[in-house]
């Protein structure tokens, strides 16, 4: 019954094996593959992204260097913030595809959600709880991630040790904090369920060990993200940074 609710958005598929009955099954399989691949790409991007933004922990010069690298200065001789916008547009497109496929697979009515909730409380099954976590965090990300990506698309030049800190401290701190927790939880659960679904590396038979490893990865990124967030808030609290002072790297400060 519980599995029926979780997959209630799928129409019943004939099992006669006749060619005309394979269309829906093939479509569902392709959508499943699309969701898995897009999800894996987004998780990889987010984990790399976290390391890039956490460069502020190594100092303002490190963050400045990463920013200029992302803007293509080392390739083109000058920064092009539009490159940041282009990447954000691509990520947003993948995110929307992933979200649309995920929404299509969710239970389609309040009654189905109620049945699922009742059964999940009775079963107290860890993987069922993780599915609920992924649904809730996914809904949160539909709003927070879209807003964040839109901001990156529209204001690509507002990235750097001071610019990013001023933006976080000056108003987006709550959005960024909610986004960080939602995306790391969603990514961790998503990777866990993807590995089980496709039986990658034969880890399906080591479900408990896999959960522990994924939990460790999620905790690592949450701790890293928390320290990074604190660093941006500390820098952003400087009145000069709030007033719009741009950061000048050490090697350009002359004798100062």
Secondary structure in CASP SS format (residue, H / E / C, confidence):
PFRMAT SS
TARGET T0000
AUTHOR 0000-0000-0000
METHOD secondary structure of the structure
MODEL  1
X C 1.00
X H 1.00
X H 1.00
X H 1.00
X H 1.00
X H 1.00
X C 1.00
X C 1.00
X C 1.00
X C 1.00
X C 1.00
X C 1.00
X C 1.00
X C 1.00
X C 1.00
X C 1.00
X C 1.00
X C 1.00
X H 1.00
X H 1.00
X H 1.00
X H 1.00
X H 1.00
X H 1.00
X H 1.00
X H 1.00
X H 1.00
X H 1.00
X H 1.00
X H 1.00
X H 1.00
X H 1.00
X H 1.00
X H 1.00
X H 1.00
X H 1.00
X H 1.00
X H 1.00
X H 1.00
X H 1.00
X H 1.00
X H 1.00
X H 1.00
X H 1.00
X H 1.00
X H 1.00
X H 1.00
X H 1.00
X H 1.00
X H 1.00
X H 1.00
X H 1.00
X H 1.00
X H 1.00
X H 1.00
X H 1.00
X H 1.00
X H 1.00
X C 1.00
X H 1.00
X H 1.00
X H 1.00
X H 1.00
X H 1.00
X H 1.00
X H 1.00
X H 1.00
X H 1.00
X H 1.00
X H 1.00
X C 1.00
X C 1.00
X H 1.00
X H 1.00
X H 1.00
X H 1.00
X C 1.00
X C 1.00
X C 1.00
X C 1.00
X C 1.00
X H 1.00
X H 1.00
X H 1.00
X H 1.00
X H 1.00
X H 1.00
X H 1.00
X H 1.00
X H 1.00
X H 1.00
X H 1.00
X H 1.00
X H 1.00
X H 1.00
X H 1.00
X H 1.00
X H 1.00
X H 1.00
X H 1.00
X H 1.00
X H 1.00
X H 1.00
X H 1.00
X H 1.00
X C 1.00
X C 1.00
X C 1.00
X C 1.00
X H 1.00
X H 1.00
X H 1.00
X H 1.00
X H 1.00
X H 1.00
X H 1.00
X H 1.00
X H 1.00
X H 1.00
X H 1.00
X H 1.00
X H 1.00
X H 1.00
X C 1.00
X C 1.00
X H 1.00
X H 1.00
X H 1.00
X H 1.00
X H 1.00
X H 1.00
X H 1.00
X H 1.00
X H 1.00
X H 1.00
X H 1.00
X H 1.00
X H 1.00
X H 1.00
X H 1.00
X H 1.00
X H 1.00
X H 1.00
X H 1.00
X H 1.00
X H 1.00
X H 1.00
X H 1.00
X H 1.00
X H 1.00
X H 1.00
X H 1.00
X H 1.00
X H 1.00
X C 1.00
X C 1.00
X C 1.00
X C 1.00
X C 1.00
X C 1.00
X H 1.00
X H 1.00
X H 1.00
X H 1.00
X H 1.00
X H 1.00
X H 1.00
X H 1.00
X H 1.00
X H 1.00
X H 1.00
X H 1.00
X H 1.00
X H 1.00
X H 1.00
X H 1.00
X H 1.00
X H 1.00
X H 1.00
X H 1.00
X H 1.00
X H 1.00
X H 1.00
X H 1.00
X H 1.00
X H 1.00
X H 1.00
X H 1.00
X H 1.00
X H 1.00
X H 1.00
X H 1.00
X H 1.00
X H 1.00
X H 1.00
X H 1.00
X H 1.00
X H 1.00
X C 1.00
X H 1.00
X H 1.00
X H 1.00
X H 1.00
X H 1.00
X H 1.00
X H 1.00
X H 1.00
X H 1.00
X H 1.00
X H 1.00
X H 1.00
X H 1.00
X H 1.00
X H 1.00
X H 1.00
X H 1.00
X H 1.00
X H 1.00
X H 1.00
X H 1.00
X H 1.00
X H 1.00
X H 1.00
X H 1.00
X H 1.00
X H 1.00
X H 1.00
X H 1.00
X H 1.00
X H 1.00
X H 1.00
X H 1.00
X H 1.00
X H 1.00
X H 1.00
X H 1.00
X C 1.00
X C 1.00
X H 1.00
X H 1.00
X H 1.00
X H 1.00
X C 1.00
X C 1.00
X C 1.00
X C 1.00
X C 1.00
X C 1.00
X C 1.00
X H 1.00
X H 1.00
X H 1.00
X C 1.00
X C 1.00
X C 1.00
X C 1.00
END
